[in-house]
Amino acid sequence: AYAPEYEKASLQNQSAVFLKINTESEQQISAEYGIRGIPCTILFKNGKEVRRQSGAMSAEQIKQFIGV
């Protein structure tokens, strides 16, 4: 349910870089960032984590989350 909204948000907010990782195949990255639940959205600015949200969001909620 989250994937289509995430995709929509990425297309609507092209000033931001959107990335997805597969936590099953990228377990080291998942552990490094302490990802415990799926989905987990993390906002980075200048290479540092500034916000984190667990659970699905709508495209509008993602826009608010990233502060656009």
PyMOL commands that place a pseudoatom at each C-alpha (Angstrom):
pseudoatom trace, name=CA, resn=ALA, resi=1, chain=A, elem=C, hetatm=0, pos=[0.000, 0.000, 0.000]
pseudoatom trace, name=CA, resn=TYR, resi=2, chain=A, elem=C, hetatm=0, pos=[2.904, 2.361, 0.706]
pseudoatom trace, name=CA, resn=ALA, resi=3, chain=A, elem=C, hetatm=0, pos=[4.863, 1.787, -2.519]
pseudoatom trace, name=CA, resn=PRO, resi=4, chain=A, elem=C, hetatm=0, pos=[2.439, 3.633, -4.848]
pseudoatom trace, name=CA, resn=GLU, resi=5, chain=A, elem=C, hetatm=0, pos=[2.241, 6.620, -2.478]
pseudoatom trace, name=CA, resn=TYR, resi=6, chain=A, elem=C, hetatm=0, pos=[6.026, 6.701, -2.107]
pseudoatom trace, name=CA, resn=GLU, resi=7, chain=A, elem=C, hetatm=0, pos=[6.401, 6.624, -5.894]
pseudoatom trace, name=CA, resn=LYS, resi=8, chain=A, elem=C, hetatm=0, pos=[3.822, 9.402, -6.283]
pseudoatom trace, name=CA, resn=ALA, resi=9, chain=A, elem=C, hetatm=0, pos=[5.612, 11.537, -3.685]
pseudoatom trace, name=CA, resn=SER, resi=10, chain=A, elem=C, hetatm=0, pos=[8.947, 11.021, -5.443]
pseudoatom trace, name=CA, resn=LEU, resi=11, chain=A, elem=C, hetatm=0, pos=[7.482, 12.211, -8.740]
pseudoatom trace, name=CA, resn=GLN, resi=12, chain=A, elem=C, hetatm=0, pos=[5.833, 15.240, -7.128]
pseudoatom trace, name=CA, resn=ASN, resi=13, chain=A, elem=C, hetatm=0, pos=[8.917, 16.325, -5.135]
pseudoatom trace, name=CA, resn=GLN, resi=14, chain=A, elem=C, hetatm=0, pos=[11.816, 16.202, -7.537]
pseudoatom trace, name=CA, resn=SER, resi=15, chain=A, elem=C, hetatm=0, pos=[13.978, 18.498, -5.407]
pseudoatom trace, name=CA, resn=ALA, resi=16, chain=A, elem=C, hetatm=0, pos=[14.413, 15.581, -2.985]
pseudoatom trace, name=CA, resn=VAL, resi=17, chain=A, elem=C, hetatm=0, pos=[16.200, 12.279, -3.580]
pseudoatom trace, name=CA, resn=PHE, resi=18, chain=A, elem=C, hetatm=0, pos=[14.051, 9.226, -2.782]
pseudoatom trace, name=CA, resn=LEU, resi=19, chain=A, elem=C, hetatm=0, pos=[15.710, 5.864, -2.179]
pseudoatom trace, name=CA, resn=LYS, resi=20, chain=A, elem=C, hetatm=0, pos=[14.370, 2.457, -1.237]
pseudoatom trace, name=CA, resn=ILE, resi=21, chain=A, elem=C, hetatm=0, pos=[16.275, -0.463, 0.197]
pseudoatom trace, name=CA, resn=ASN, resi=22, chain=A, elem=C, hetatm=0, pos=[15.300, -4.093, 0.512]
pseudoatom trace, name=CA, resn=THR, resi=23, chain=A, elem=C, hetatm=0, pos=[15.931, -4.810, 4.193]
pseudoatom trace, name=CA, resn=GLU, resi=24, chain=A, elem=C, hetatm=0, pos=[16.070, -8.557, 3.586]
pseudoatom trace, name=CA, resn=SER, resi=25, chain=A, elem=C, hetatm=0, pos=[18.891, -8.365, 1.062]
pseudoatom trace, name=CA, resn=GLU, resi=26, chain=A, elem=C, hetatm=0, pos=[20.553, -5.338, 2.703]
pseudoatom trace, name=CA, resn=GLN, resi=27, chain=A, elem=C, hetatm=0, pos=[20.555, -6.496, 6.306]
pseudoatom trace, name=CA, resn=GLN, resi=28, chain=A, elem=C, hetatm=0, pos=[23.749, -4.626, 7.176]
pseudoatom trace, name=CA, resn=ILE, resi=29, chain=A, elem=C, hetatm=0, pos=[22.262, -1.276, 6.141]
pseudoatom trace, name=CA, resn=SER, resi=30, chain=A, elem=C, hetatm=0, pos=[19.060, -2.126, 7.982]
pseudoatom trace, name=CA, resn=ALA, resi=31, chain=A, elem=C, hetatm=0, pos=[21.015, -2.879, 11.164]
pseudoatom trace, name=CA, resn=GLU, resi=32, chain=A, elem=C, hetatm=0, pos=[23.236, 0.182, 10.781]
pseudoatom trace, name=CA, resn=TYR, resi=33, chain=A, elem=C, hetatm=0, pos=[20.204, 2.482, 10.735]
pseudoatom trace, name=CA, resn=GLY, resi=34, chain=A, elem=C, hetatm=0, pos=[18.228, 0.537, 13.329]
pseudoatom trace, name=CA, resn=ILE, resi=35, chain=A, elem=C, hetatm=0, pos=[15.321, -0.237, 11.020]
pseudoatom trace, name=CA, resn=ARG, resi=36, chain=A, elem=C, hetatm=0, pos=[12.974, -2.451, 13.003]
pseudoatom trace, name=CA, resn=GLY, resi=37, chain=A, elem=C, hetatm=0, pos=[9.634, -2.014, 11.245]
pseudoatom trace, name=CA, resn=ILE, resi=38, chain=A, elem=C, hetatm=0, pos=[8.588, -1.867, 7.636]
pseudoatom trace, name=CA, resn=PRO, resi=39, chain=A, elem=C, hetatm=0, pos=[7.943, 0.611, 6.156]
pseudoatom trace, name=CA, resn=CYS, resi=40, chain=A, elem=C, hetatm=0, pos=[10.369, 2.995, 7.795]
pseudoatom trace, name=CA, resn=THR, resi=41, chain=A, elem=C, hetatm=0, pos=[10.926, 6.395, 6.212]
pseudoatom trace, name=CA, resn=ILE, resi=42, chain=A, elem=C, hetatm=0, pos=[14.073, 8.263, 7.190]
pseudoatom trace, name=CA, resn=LEU, resi=43, chain=A, elem=C, hetatm=0, pos=[14.823, 11.867, 6.214]
pseudoatom trace, name=CA, resn=PHE, resi=44, chain=A, elem=C, hetatm=0, pos=[18.462, 12.852, 5.803]
pseudoatom trace, name=CA, resn=LYS, resi=45, chain=A, elem=C, hetatm=0, pos=[19.796, 16.374, 5.383]
pseudoatom trace, name=CA, resn=ASN, resi=46, chain=A, elem=C, hetatm=0, pos=[23.468, 16.942, 4.653]
pseudoatom trace, name=CA, resn=GLY, resi=47, chain=A, elem=C, hetatm=0, pos=[24.115, 13.247, 5.246]
pseudoatom trace, name=CA, resn=LYS, resi=48, chain=A, elem=C, hetatm=0, pos=[22.595, 13.187, 8.731]
pseudoatom trace, name=CA, resn=GLU, resi=49, chain=A, elem=C, hetatm=0, pos=[19.317, 11.684, 9.886]
pseudoatom trace, name=CA, resn=VAL, resi=50, chain=A, elem=C, hetatm=0, pos=[16.896, 14.390, 10.975]
pseudoatom trace, name=CA, resn=ARG, resi=51, chain=A, elem=C, hetatm=0, pos=[13.547, 12.556, 11.132]
pseudoatom trace, name=CA, resn=ARG, resi=52, chain=A, elem=C, hetatm=0, pos=[12.133, 9.055, 11.109]
pseudoatom trace, name=CA, resn=GLN, resi=53, chain=A, elem=C, hetatm=0, pos=[8.596, 7.737, 10.668]
pseudoatom trace, name=CA, resn=SER, resi=54, chain=A, elem=C, hetatm=0, pos=[7.425, 4.152, 10.957]
pseudoatom trace, name=CA, resn=GLY, resi=55, chain=A, elem=C, hetatm=0, pos=[4.354, 3.042, 9.031]
pseudoatom trace, name=CA, resn=ALA, resi=56, chain=A, elem=C, hetatm=0, pos=[2.793, 3.929, 5.719]
pseudoatom trace, name=CA, resn=MET, resi=57, chain=A, elem=C, hetatm=0, pos=[2.034, 7.508, 4.723]
pseudoatom trace, name=CA, resn=SER, resi=58, chain=A, elem=C, hetatm=0, pos=[0.115, 9.105, 1.889]
pseudoatom trace, name=CA, resn=ALA, resi=59, chain=A, elem=C, hetatm=0, pos=[1.962, 11.161, -0.727]
pseudoatom trace, name=CA, resn=GLU, resi=60, chain=A, elem=C, hetatm=0, pos=[0.685, 14.314, 1.007]
pseudoatom trace, name=CA, resn=GLN, resi=61, chain=A, elem=C, hetatm=0, pos=[1.962, 13.092, 4.386]
pseudoatom trace, name=CA, resn=ILE, resi=62, chain=A, elem=C, hetatm=0, pos=[5.350, 12.346, 2.829]
pseudoatom trace, name=CA, resn=LYS, resi=63, chain=A, elem=C, hetatm=0, pos=[5.444, 15.873, 1.427]
pseudoatom trace, name=CA, resn=GLN, resi=64, chain=A, elem=C, hetatm=0, pos=[4.784, 17.251, 4.915]
pseudoatom trace, name=CA, resn=PHE, resi=65, chain=A, elem=C, hetatm=0, pos=[7.350, 14.852, 6.402]
pseudoatom trace, name=CA, resn=ILE, resi=66, chain=A, elem=C, hetatm=0, pos=[10.108, 16.096, 4.117]
pseudoatom trace, name=CA, resn=GLY, resi=67, chain=A, elem=C, hetatm=0, pos=[9.084, 19.724, 4.648]
pseudoatom trace, name=CA, resn=VAL, resi=68, chain=A, elem=C, hetatm=0, pos=[8.453, 20.688, 1.030]
for i in range(1, 68): cmd.bond("trace and resi %d" % i, "trace and resi %d" % (i + 1))
show_as sticks, trace
zoom trace
